């Protein structure tokens, strides 16, 4: 998917909502406890309930790997289902992978060919070698960790390196030369919203994947204020607040209501009149 | 497994060889091409052939994920087989995971409970949050990326941060306070052998997992010279040089011969008389 196609979907749905499929088996509704494939059953219901309000889904691999091969199979079923039912929706495997040359190629193949998602999150620690193979798939995306939403992001990400930039700023500066705005995004935590303005100076045109709104306490309004660019440029991820809005048999309806709430907030922040005029914007 | 138990196995086998199960399906011997589970068939033969010479196995998850759920299943079978046949051998999932709190706990559970390996490689980029859950499993290990063997390790790992240390030195300095020598190891590439002496000043007692000897060109002698401590302190990983020593039906015998060659070199570097006396060394 190109950045333009993603932006057009955002305008159409008036939403930049990414639903994080962090389908923690310990938090699933009790009504699914006897299901042979509870992660898949849960995800199917969540996707059916929220697809009208979301432009992206982001399953985090940890919640599938914890169930072993059976979990991986439920992840595969989920991705295939989204692809079939909602071919325009962007799918991000939140895997935070990162390995060297030969091995990194196999990860790219695992996520882009075998699993067939649109994007995968990657850790930049080991440098360009770990990212390059993902950039060689037309229409697919590498989503690099930049400044994350957790407390210990200050351990290494925000250290100052020679020249006065932080580690995460150096990640942005170097890696934006490796790919394009059509195959590279960055993870920036919503809990760091005040820093989004500075980040936008380094990567004005790139899409940012923003976790941390909702359960983690980040503000959607601040993220939009500091992070939005003239083609939206944001995918804001909400997981728990939607997935576990209700633990009864009515969990899917509750998830739909929550997703709609977020979508409506996003539509307001996008500004309707302005957004409609943007539909005519061409690829830069 | 404690560091002492690992060291005792090293002395017993006169080997600090870790066999990297980077079982790339494209490089498997042709005789396995009709096998329904070629990764598992290959791994079983490799383990049977090399277990006498190795103290550790290190499957890299990329080569299993590329085959989807079926690949993950073959990884599980491999780990179960090693556990059953060779309960003293140390198993490292080379997964380079790294995620925050809640999610990181699920990864720890995925690797230590579900898959049941002894250790997992982790990316330190996001800081302590990503490592802590792995340190809370008695007898299990977190293996942190420090200075890797790839060319682009200079992109971020070797940048100088405030105070004059590099990023990877800062990773060592901070993270050694999070765990102990019984639950934390570091990845240091053999292609960086000259830097091992400096690394040993920061982490004199920790085990180092050293890839890059063999196909990547690192020298075993230099690694031993600069990296060995008084309890060996090294696991040197060899993958392709052993796994793909021969592409015929005799691949397992060729792998055994190669593994034995490496073990014999390691025995010489350990020094027999000296090693025997080390058997009496107590846990520091």
Interface residues (C-beta under 8 A of the other chain):
Chain A: X22 X24 X60 X62 X63 X65 X66 X67 X68 X69 X70 X72 X73 X76 X94 X96 X97 X98 X99 X100 X101 X102 X103 X104 X106 X107 X109 X110 X111 X114 X115 X123 X124 X125 X126 X127 X128 X129 X130 X145 X148 X149 X150 X151 X152 X153 X154 X155 X156 X157 X159 X160 X161 X162 X167 X170 X171 X174
Chain B: X22 X24 X60 X62 X63 X65 X66 X67 X68 X69 X70 X72 X73 X76 X94 X96 X97 X98 X99 X100 X101 X102 X103 X104 X106 X107 X109 X110 X111 X113 X114 X115 X123 X124 X125 X126 X127 X128 X129 X130 X145 X148 X149 X150 X151 X152 X153 X154 X155 X156 X157 X159 X160 X161 X162 X167 X170 X171 X174
